[in-house]
Amino acid sequence: MKSWAYLCRLGNKKNPGLPLELIPYFDREIIKDPTGLDLDILYLNQRLMCSNGNKSLKVPTNKRATPNVVRATVTLSQEDFKKMREKVLSKSPDSSKIPPLSDFALTLGYVASCIVKARGGAGDRSVCLGFTADCRHRLDPPVPETYFGNCNVILADISEARGYMDFENGIAFGAVKVSNMVKGLKEKGVFVGAKDRLTPLFKIAKKPPGSVQKLIVAGSPRFDLYKTDFGWGRPWKVVLVSIDKNEAISMAESRDGNRGIEVGLALKKPEMERFLSMFLKDV
């Protein structure tokens, strides 16, 4: 995206070339699979086994938006993150056992808690919380920052809704889960547990629609989308159009440049009204 924007800003200049930091790296051989499991084939077979008899690997293109969905964008600031950290630590009986709480973990934990509360329902229903983590710098040898392709790992947790719905500890419940998932990846490495990492997600895909509330992150506050200029200035607003089809939420850096995080939502209208009525009221 950044390379494309750079070339667009130059206009029709003949053979403009790219600066070194924007030259895409295409060599797939740099990614090594030390497990000996052929993970690409393994994941492919797992997906086929959970595909309800549909053996096609074609990506569906006709998935429509969920009916009666409305959109909203909310922003969390550095001041909000400070208050959230203080609240999480104050509620813990032993704050030394709380892992480091990044802005990302606090954002996802808090927004997930609000979304689950907004839907309501039984406390024993399942909620799947998931996001992707960049693995380029976690491999040996490290993969260049300009690698053109997917070098991510999916991290997911499936828990009962009641943890997110806890009035006092809902923020901590989600934020600590996210932090521990990232901590586990850092300490154990990318390939520990890789064999079974996607199995729960494939099983969820077989369940009836709506039986599991999915909260999956699209985008990242590290993409610097608001700094992407194609020649007509920086974006006024960034919207990920896919989130109204798959129960995802989007994240981007805040447009004001003050290190906040923008979160894009697509919820049914009653749920959106409940979400907005409680958002940041308890922080």
C-alpha positions in Angstrom: 0.0 0.0 0.0 2.8 2.4 0.9 4.7 1.6 -2.3 1.6 2.1 -4.3 0.9 5.5 -2.6 4.5 6.6 -3.2 4.3 5.9 -6.9 0.9 7.6 -7.2 2.3 10.8 -5.6 5.0 10.9 -8.2 2.4 11.1 -11.0 3.4 9.8 -14.5 7.2 10.1 -14.0 8.9 7.5 -16.2 10.6 4.6 -14.3 10.5 6.4 -10.9 11.7 3.5 -8.9 11.2 3.0 -5.1 13.3 3.9 -2.1 14.9 0.9 -0.5 12.5 0.8 2.4 9.5 0.4 0.0 10.9 -2.2 -2.3 8.7 -5.4 -1.9 10.5 -8.6 -0.9 9.1 -11.6 -2.9 11.3 -14.6 -1.9 9.0 -17.1 -0.2 11.9 -19.4 0.6 13.0 -17.2 3.4 10.1 -18.6 5.6 11.2 -21.9 7.1 8.9 -24.5 8.7 11.1 -26.2 11.4 8.2 -28.4 12.6 8.5 -30.8 9.7 4.7 -30.9 9.7 4.1 -29.1 6.4 1.8 -26.7 8.1 0.4 -25.3 4.9 -0.9 -28.7 3.8 -2.0 -29.5 7.4 -4.1 -26.3 7.7 -5.5 -27.0 4.2 -6.7 -30.5 5.2 -8.1 -29.2 8.5 -10.2 -26.7 6.6 -11.5 -29.3 4.2 -12.4 -31.6 7.1 -14.5 -28.8 8.6 -16.1 -27.6 5.4 -19.4 -29.5 5.8 -18.8 -31.5 2.7 -17.8 -28.5 0.5 -14.4 -29.4 -0.9 -14.0 -26.2 -2.8 -11.2 -23.8 -1.7 -12.6 -20.9 -3.7 -13.1 -17.8 -1.6 -16.8 -16.9 -1.5 -17.4 -13.5 -3.2 -21.2 -13.2 -2.7 -21.2 -12.9 1.1 -23.7 -10.1 1.9 -23.8 -7.7 4.8 -25.8 -8.8 7.9 -29.3 -7.3 7.7 -30.1 -4.2 9.8 -26.5 -3.4 10.5 -25.4 0.1 11.3 -21.8 1.5 11.4 -20.0 3.7 13.9 -16.4 4.7 14.6 -15.2 5.3 18.2 -11.9 6.5 19.4 -9.9 5.7 22.5 -7.2 8.2 23.7 -4.0 7.9 25.7 -6.0 9.3 28.6 -8.5 6.5 28.3 -5.7 3.9 28.2 -4.2 5.4 31.4 -7.6 5.2 33.2 -8.1 1.6 32.0 -4.7 0.5 33.2 -5.3 2.0 36.6 -8.8 0.4 36.8 -7.5 -3.1 35.8 -4.6 -2.9 38.3 -6.8 -1.6 41.1 -9.3 -4.5 40.7 -6.5 -7.2 40.8 -5.7 -8.8 44.1 -2.1 -9.1 43.0 -1.2 -6.5 40.3 2.3 -8.1 39.9 0.6 -11.0 38.1 -1.0 -8.8 35.6 0.9 -8.9 32.2 1.9 -5.7 30.5 -1.3 -4.1 29.1 -0.6 -2.6 25.7 -3.0 0.0 24.1 -4.1 -2.7 21.7 -4.9 -5.2 24.5 -6.9 -2.5 26.4 -8.7 -1.5 23.3 -9.7 -5.0 22.3 -10.5 -6.1 25.9 -12.7 -3.1 26.5 -14.5 -3.0 23.2 -15.2 -6.7 23.4 -16.7 -6.3 26.8 -19.0 -3.5 25.6 -20.1 -5.5 22.5 -20.8 -8.7 24.5 -22.8 -6.6 27.1 -24.7 -4.9 24.3 -25.8 -8.2 22.8 -26.8 -9.6 26.2 -28.2 -13.1 26.4 -27.0 -16.1 28.5 -23.7 -15.9 30.3 -22.8 -19.4 29.2 -22.9 -18.7 25.5 -19.5 -18.8 23.7 -17.5 -15.8 22.5 -14.5 -16.1 20.2 -12.0 -13.3 20.5 -9.3 -13.3 17.7 -6.6 -11.2 16.1 -3.5 -11.7 13.9 0.0 -11.1 15.1 2.9 -10.1 12.9 5.6 -12.8 12.8 8.2 -11.3 10.5 10.5 -10.3 13.4 9.7 -13.5 15.4 11.1 -16.0 12.8 14.7 -17.2 12.5 16.0 -15.8 10.4 13.7 -12.7 10.6 11.7 -11.8 7.6 12.3 -8.4 6.0 9.7 -5.7 6.9 9.0 -5.4 3.1 8.0 -9.0 2.7 5.2 -9.2 0.2 2.8 -11.8 1.5 1.2 -13.2 4.7 3.6 -13.7 7.6 1.0 -13.7 10.4 -0.3 -16.1 13.0 -3.9 -16.1 14.2 -4.4 -16.0 18.0 -7.8 -16.8 19.3 -9.6 -17.5 22.6 -13.0 -19.0 23.2 -14.6 -18.2 26.5 -18.1 -17.9 28.1 -19.7 -14.5 27.7 -20.1 -14.0 31.4 -16.5 -13.0 31.8 -16.9 -10.1 29.5 -20.3 -9.2 31.0 -18.9 -8.8 34.5 -19.7 -5.1 35.4 -16.5 -4.5 37.4 -14.0 -6.8 35.7 -15.1 -7.0 32.1 -12.2 -4.8 30.9 -9.6 -6.8 32.7 -11.1 -10.1 31.5 -10.6 -9.4 27.9 -7.4 -7.2 28.1 -5.5 -9.8 30.2 -6.5 -12.6 27.8 -5.1 -10.6 24.8 -1.9 -9.8 26.7 -1.4 -13.4 27.7 -1.9 -14.6 24.1 0.8 -12.1 22.9 3.0 -13.0 25.9 2.7 -16.7 25.1 3.7 -16.1 21.5 6.8 -14.1 22.6 7.9 -16.7 25.1 7.1 -19.9 23.3 7.7 -18.8 19.7 5.6 -19.0 16.6 5.7 -22.7 16.0 4.9 -24.1 19.5 1.3 -25.4 19.3 1.0 -24.5 15.6 -0.3 -27.9 14.7 -3.6 -27.4 16.6 -3.8 -23.6 16.5 -6.5 -23.3 13.9 -8.6 -26.3 15.0 -11.0 -24.4 17.3 -11.7 -21.8 14.6 -12.5 -24.5 12.0 -14.8 -26.2 14.5 -16.6 -22.9 15.1 -17.1 -22.5 11.4 -19.2 -25.6 11.4 -21.6 -24.4 14.1 -24.9 -22.8 13.3 -24.8 -19.1 12.4 -25.1 -16.9 15.5 -24.4 -19.7 18.0 -20.9 -18.2 18.7 -20.3 -14.5 19.0 -17.2 -13.7 17.0 -15.1 -10.7 17.7 -12.2 -10.7 15.2 -9.9 -7.7 14.6 -9.4 -6.4 11.1 -6.6 -3.9 10.4 -4.1 -2.7 12.9 -3.2 0.6 14.6 0.4 0.0 13.3 -0.5 0.3 9.7 -0.3 4.1 9.7 -3.2 4.4 7.3 -3.8 8.0 8.0 -0.2 8.8 6.7 -1.0 7.1 3.4 -1.1 9.8 0.7 -1.9 8.8 -2.9 -1.3 12.4 -4.1 -4.5 14.1 -3.0 -3.6 14.4 0.7 -4.0 12.2 3.7 -7.3 10.3 4.3 -10.0 12.2 6.1 -11.5 8.9 7.4 -10.5 5.2 7.1 -13.3 2.6 6.8 -12.8 -1.2 6.4 -15.9 -2.2 4.4 -15.7 -5.9 5.1 -16.6 -5.8 8.8 -20.3 -5.7 8.1 -20.1 -9.2 6.8 -18.1 -11.2 9.3 -18.7 -9.8 12.9 -15.2 -8.2 12.8 -14.2 -4.9 14.3 -11.6 -2.7 12.6 -8.7 -0.9 14.2 -6.5 2.0 12.9 -4.4 4.7 14.5 -6.4 7.8 15.4 -6.6 10.4 12.7 -5.5 13.2 15.0 -2.0 11.7 15.4 -2.2 11.7 19.2 -1.5 7.9 19.5 -5.1 7.0 20.1 -6.9 4.0 18.4 -10.0 4.2 16.2 -12.3 1.3 16.3 -14.8 0.6 13.5 -18.0 -1.2 14.4 -20.9 -2.8 12.5 -23.7 -3.9 14.8 -27.4 -4.4 14.6 -29.1 -1.1 15.5 -30.4 -2.1 19.0 -26.9 -3.4 19.9 -25.2 -0.3 18.6 -27.5 1.9 20.6 -26.7 -0.1 23.8 -23.0 -0.1 22.9 -22.8 3.7 22.5 -24.8 4.3 25.6 -22.2 2.6 27.7 -19.0 3.3 25.8 -16.4 5.0 28.1 -19.1 5.7 30.7 -17.4 3.3 33.1 -13.8 4.3 32.4 
